[in-house]
Amino acid sequence: MGNKRIPFEPDKLYHVYNHGNGSECLFRSDENYYYFLKKYAQYL
């Protein structure tokens, strides 16, 4: 299983997860969280 990046397509719906499996943290560091927010804003 690789880290294959598939670009977002216009007019499609995507589900953004805000939690990991069980009680596992989705973002292990503040850097990860801020990177996510930056990319999220880019695609809004």
Backbone hydrogen bonds, N-H to C=O, Kabsch-Sander energy under -0.5 kcal/mol:
donor,donor_aa,acceptor,acceptor_aa,energy
4,K,2,G,-1.0
6,I,4,K,-0.6
12,K,9,E,-1.0
16,V,14,Y,-0.6
17,Y,15,H,-0.6
20,G,24,E,-1.3
24,E,21,N,-2.4
28,R,26,L,-0.6
33,Y,29,S,-1.6
34,Y,30,D,-2.7
35,Y,31,E,-2.1
36,F,32,N,-2.2
37,L,33,Y,-2.3
38,K,34,Y,-2.1
39,K,35,Y,-2.3
40,Y,36,F,-2.8
41,A,37,L,-2.4
42,Q,38,K,-1.7
43,Y,39,K,-1.4
44,L,40,Y,-0.5
44,L,41,A,-0.7
